[in-house]
Amino acid sequence: MVTGRIDVVMPSEIDWSEVMMDQIGRPFFIKPLLDEPDTGMSVVMLRYPAGLTNPHHSHGCGHGMYVLEGTLVTHNGEFGPGSFVWFPEGEAMQHGASPEGDMVALFITNKPFTIDYAGDGAET
């Protein structure tokens, strides 16, 4: 017997939403898949266009990226499809796509998402 509730999302039926990265004047793209109101945890599909790198920043939450397509380039190496990379809360980091092609990943947070860019004092 199955009890409780499940959420089913069809990413192919969700349009990519553009998110402008003011720090470099280029957008990346997301498809929201899950927002958990009790914890703030979320799951989105994330697409960085080829060569786009999110400059040095940190988050007030831990987050993981499960690479589906392309190569995730980070401050600590490069990771291809099937890799899961966890970034601890508060760690200074850089990540993006290799110049060879777009990078698509599942982006998973453990609580509400915030971002602080190195040197600007801003949080979004």
C-alpha positions as CSV (number, residue, x, y, z in Angstrom):
1,M,0.0,0.0,0.0
2,V,1.3,3.4,-1.0
3,T,0.4,6.4,1.2
4,G,1.3,10.0,1.1
5,R,1.8,12.4,-1.8
6,I,4.3,12.5,-4.6
7,D,5.2,15.3,-7.0
8,V,5.8,14.5,-10.7
9,V,7.3,17.1,-13.0
10,M,7.9,16.8,-16.7
11,P,11.0,19.0,-17.5
12,S,10.3,18.7,-21.2
13,E,7.0,20.6,-20.7
14,I,8.7,23.5,-18.8
15,D,10.2,26.4,-20.7
16,W,13.7,27.6,-19.9
17,S,13.7,30.9,-17.9
18,E,16.5,33.3,-18.5
19,V,18.4,34.6,-15.4
20,M,20.7,37.5,-16.2
21,M,24.1,37.3,-14.5
22,D,24.8,41.1,-14.0
23,Q,28.3,40.4,-12.9
24,I,29.3,39.3,-16.5
25,G,26.4,40.6,-18.5
26,R,25.3,37.1,-19.8
27,P,22.3,34.9,-18.9
28,F,22.1,31.4,-17.7
29,F,18.8,29.4,-17.8
30,I,16.7,27.4,-15.3
31,K,13.7,25.1,-15.2
32,P,12.2,25.0,-11.6
33,L,11.3,21.5,-10.7
34,L,10.7,21.5,-6.9
35,D,10.5,24.0,-4.1
36,E,10.0,22.6,-0.6
37,P,8.3,25.3,1.5
38,D,9.0,23.6,4.9
39,T,12.8,23.5,4.4
40,G,13.5,25.9,1.5
41,M,15.2,23.0,-0.4
42,S,14.9,23.2,-4.1
43,V,15.7,21.4,-7.4
44,V,16.1,23.2,-10.7
45,M,17.5,22.2,-14.1
46,L,20.3,24.6,-14.8
47,R,21.9,25.4,-18.2
48,Y,25.1,27.4,-18.5
49,P,25.8,28.4,-22.1
50,A,29.2,27.3,-23.5
51,G,32.0,29.3,-21.9
52,L,29.9,31.0,-19.2
53,T,31.5,30.9,-15.7
54,N,29.8,32.2,-12.6
55,P,32.5,34.4,-11.0
56,H,33.7,33.8,-7.4
57,H,30.8,33.6,-5.0
58,S,29.5,31.7,-2.0
59,H,26.0,30.5,-1.0
60,G,24.2,30.5,2.4
61,C,23.2,27.0,1.5
62,G,24.9,23.8,0.4
63,H,24.2,22.8,-3.1
64,G,24.9,20.0,-5.5
65,M,25.1,19.7,-9.2
66,Y,24.4,16.4,-11.0
67,V,25.8,16.9,-14.5
68,L,23.4,15.7,-17.3
69,E,25.2,17.1,-20.3
70,G,28.5,18.9,-21.1
71,T,31.3,19.6,-18.7
72,L,31.0,21.4,-15.4
73,V,34.1,23.6,-14.9
74,T,34.8,24.5,-11.3
75,H,37.5,26.1,-9.2
76,N,38.5,22.6,-8.2
77,G,38.4,20.6,-11.5
78,E,36.1,19.6,-14.4
79,F,33.3,17.1,-14.3
80,G,31.4,15.4,-17.0
81,P,28.0,13.7,-17.3
82,G,27.1,11.4,-14.4
83,S,29.2,13.4,-11.9
84,F,27.6,14.7,-8.7
85,V,29.5,17.6,-7.2
86,W,28.6,19.0,-3.8
87,F,29.5,22.5,-2.8
88,P,29.4,23.1,1.0
89,E,27.6,26.1,2.5
90,G,29.8,29.3,2.6
91,E,32.6,27.9,0.5
92,A,34.1,30.3,-2.0
93,M,33.6,28.8,-5.5
94,Q,33.5,29.3,-9.2
95,H,31.6,27.1,-11.7
96,G,30.3,27.2,-15.3
97,A,30.4,25.5,-18.6
98,S,33.5,24.6,-20.7
99,P,34.0,26.5,-24.0
100,E,33.2,23.4,-25.9
101,G,29.5,23.3,-25.2
102,D,26.6,24.0,-22.9
103,M,26.4,22.4,-19.5
104,V,23.1,21.1,-18.1
105,A,22.7,19.9,-14.5
106,L,20.3,19.3,-11.8
107,F,21.0,21.9,-9.2
108,I,19.9,20.9,-5.7
109,T,19.9,23.1,-2.5
110,N,19.5,22.0,1.1
111,K,17.7,25.2,2.2
112,P,16.7,28.6,0.8
113,F,19.1,29.8,-2.0
114,T,21.2,32.9,-1.5
115,I,24.3,34.1,-3.4
116,D,27.1,36.5,-2.4
117,Y,29.6,37.6,-5.0
118,A,33.2,38.1,-3.9
119,G,33.9,41.7,-3.2
120,D,30.5,43.2,-3.8
121,G,28.7,42.7,-0.5
122,A,25.5,42.0,-2.3
123,E,23.2,39.0,-1.7
124,T,20.4,37.8,-4.0
